[in-house]
Amino acid sequence: MRLLFFFILLFGQCTLCLESSAHESQPGTLEIRERADQRYELTWRAPIYYGGPHPARLELPELWRDTIVPEEKLLPDSQVFRRVVALDGKGVDGSIIRFPGLEKTITTVFVRLIRLDGTSTTEVVRPTLPSVRLRGERPANVAAFEYTGLGFYHILQGIDHLLFVLGLLLIVKGRMMLVKTITAFTVAHSITLGIATLGYASVPLAPLNAAIALSILFLGPEIVRSWRGQSSLTIRYPWMVAFLFGLLHGFGFASGLTTTGMPQAEIPLALLFFNVGVEFGQLAFVFTALALVPSFTILEVHWPRPVTALPGYVVGSLGAYWTIQRTVILLGVV
Amino acid sequence: MKRSFSPYWLLLPVVSMVAVILHPVRAAAHLVTTGMGPVYDGIGHLLLTPEDLIIALALALYGGLLGTTHGRHALFLVPAAWFVGGLFGMQTAPLPDFPVAALSFLLLGLLIAADLRLPLSAFTITAVAVSLTHGFLNGIALKSGPAGLGLIGITAALFILVTLVSALVVSLRPPWSRIAVRVMGGWVAAVGVLMIGWFVRGNMA
C-alpha cells in the first residue's frame, strides 16, 4: 500500500494547486424570478475572472424582450446584471439560455428558476456545455442521469473526501477488511446524505468543513503507526472509523446536492442517483489506487525507504493545513 | 498490504478508462474545459485528445511488450519528458501545421506491430523524444488555458495510465495476448498512415 506514495504526492500537489486557484472557480448564478404571468426578473451574477470581467455573456432566447433598461452593477467580486423580460405568450419551459464564452473558463453557473407559486428548480451549466434548457417536468431517466453525473463530479472535486478514502486504503490490511471499510463508509455517508437532503438535520458548513479536515488529519498518524507495524483501534477496526467519519462526509456530500435546488418531487430520485454517482466516483478512485500497487510490483519499482513513509505525512500534513485553514475561517479570524 | 492478486484485475481500471474515453462526449482536439479546475482540465485534455491519448497508450504498450525494465523506464520517462516538453511549449508561439501525431502513430505502431526488441537505450531515446514532442505541443495548447496546472494534471494522468497499461502488458502470459497487443500496434500504425494521407491531400488541395 505504501507504494502509492507517488500517487499521493501528485494528489497533494494537485490539491494545493486547486486550493490556490479556488477563488477563480467561483460559480456564476442566474436567477430567473417570475414576477407576473409571462414576466420574469433576471439577475445574472458573473464572478470577476482573473481580475477582469468574466468572459461569459448571457444570451436569452429571441422571444424574450426587455421591458426595462437593463441595469449593471460592479461589486468587488462580481458583476451583477438585472433585466426584466416579457415572454410574449410562450412559456418559460423549454426555453434555451446560452452563455457564450463560458467554454473558455472553469466556471460553473447555477441557473435558478423561481415560479410564482414559490416552487423552484436549479440547473447546473458547465463549461463543457454552456447552455441550459429550462425545464418543467422531465423524464425520470434524464433526471437520474443528471444526478448521477452530479454525484460523480462532486466526489471527484471533493479532494478532501478522496484524501480521506486514500487514508483508509493505506491503513486497511486484507481484502475482506477493505470491503468492510468501504461499505461502512458508503453506508454512513448514505445515511447522513439522506437525512440532510430530506431536511431532518443540517450542519453549518464552516464547522462541518473543519471537522472533515480533522478526519483527514486523524488518519495521518494512524498511517504512520500502521507503516511502523504498530497497532491501534483504527488499525484494528478501520471500518468503525470509516463509519463514524463517513457520517460527517455524508453531510458534506449533501451540500453538493442541496445547492441544486431540486424540485420537491425529484428528491427521492435525486438522493438515490446522486449517491450512485458518488459511489461510482469513489469506486473509480479506489480501483485506480488499488491497481497501482500490483502494477508497481509487476514493474519491479523499488521506492527508497524514506519515500515509503511519505503517504502518512502527506495525508497528515494536508489534513493539518486544512484543519487550521478552516478553523481560522470558522472563527472569523480572517 | 501484501496479498496475492491476478494481473487480470488490472484490466478493470484499464477497461473502465477505455469506457470513460469511449463515452460519447464532444471530441476535443485542442483545449478541454471540464469545469472542475485547471488540473482536471489537464487530465481531461489528455483523455479526450486521441492524438495524445493513443500515443501515451502506445508508449505504455511498447514498454510493456519489451519487458519489466523497459516498462519501468516508460513509467518514469514518459510523464517526466512530457512535462518538460510542456514547459518549453508554454514559452513558444504556435508552430506551423505539421503531422507530428501522425508520424508518432506510424513510428510507435510499427514498432509495436513488429515487436522490435529495441535495446533499453534506444527505447529510452524513442520514448523521451516522442513524449517531449507531444508535451511541447500540449504546452502550446495549454498556454491559453489551464497552463502549468493543466500540465500537472496531464503528467499525473500519464503516470497512472502508463503504469497500469505497462504493468498489464508485462503481466500477459498467453502467446495470443502478445499478438493482440501487436495487432493494436498495427491499428495505431494504420491510423498514422491515414492521418499522413489526409495531411498530404489537404496540402495538395
Chai-1 contact restraints between the chains, C-beta under 6 A:
chainA,res_idxA,chainB,res_idxB,connection_type,confidence,min_distance_angstrom,max_distance_angstrom,comment,restraint_id
A,M1,B,M1,contact,1.0,0.0,6.0,A-B,restraint_1
A,L10,B,A156,contact,1.0,0.0,6.0,A-B,restraint_2
A,C14,B,V39,contact,1.0,0.0,6.0,A-B,restraint_3
A,C17,B,V39,contact,1.0,0.0,6.0,A-B,restraint_4
A,C17,B,L149,contact,1.0,0.0,6.0,A-B,restraint_5
A,L18,B,G37,contact,1.0,0.0,6.0,A-B,restraint_6
A,S25,B,G37,contact,1.0,0.0,6.0,A-B,restraint_7
A,E103,B,T33,contact,1.0,0.0,6.0,A-B,restraint_8
A,I106,B,G37,contact,1.0,0.0,6.0,A-B,restraint_9
A,T108,B,G35,contact,1.0,0.0,6.0,A-B,restraint_10
A,R126,B,G35,contact,1.0,0.0,6.0,A-B,restraint_11
A,P127,B,T33,contact,1.0,0.0,6.0,A-B,restraint_12
A,P127,B,G35,contact,1.0,0.0,6.0,A-B,restraint_13
A,Q157,B,M36,contact,1.0,0.0,6.0,A-B,restraint_14
A,K173,B,M1,contact,1.0,0.0,6.0,A-B,restraint_15
A,F287,B,L12,contact,1.0,0.0,6.0,A-B,restraint_16
A,F287,B,P13,contact,1.0,0.0,6.0,A-B,restraint_17
A,T288,B,P13,contact,1.0,0.0,6.0,A-B,restraint_18
A,A291,B,L10,contact,1.0,0.0,6.0,A-B,restraint_19
A,A291,B,P13,contact,1.0,0.0,6.0,A-B,restraint_20
A,A291,B,L164,contact,1.0,0.0,6.0,A-B,restraint_21
A,L292,B,T163,contact,1.0,0.0,6.0,A-B,restraint_22
A,P294,B,F5,contact,1.0,0.0,6.0,A-B,restraint_23
A,S295,B,T163,contact,1.0,0.0,6.0,A-B,restraint_24
A,S295,B,L164,contact,1.0,0.0,6.0,A-B,restraint_25
A,S295,B,A167,contact,1.0,0.0,6.0,A-B,restraint_26
A,I298,B,A167,contact,1.0,0.0,6.0,A-B,restraint_27
A,I298,B,V170,contact,1.0,0.0,6.0,A-B,restraint_28
A,I298,B,S171,contact,1.0,0.0,6.0,A-B,restraint_29
A,L299,B,T68,contact,1.0,0.0,6.0,A-B,restraint_30
A,L299,B,G71,contact,1.0,0.0,6.0,A-B,restraint_31
A,L299,B,R72,contact,1.0,0.0,6.0,A-B,restraint_32
A,L299,B,A167,contact,1.0,0.0,6.0,A-B,restraint_33
A,E300,B,T68,contact,1.0,0.0,6.0,A-B,restraint_34
A,V301,B,R72,contact,1.0,0.0,6.0,A-B,restraint_35
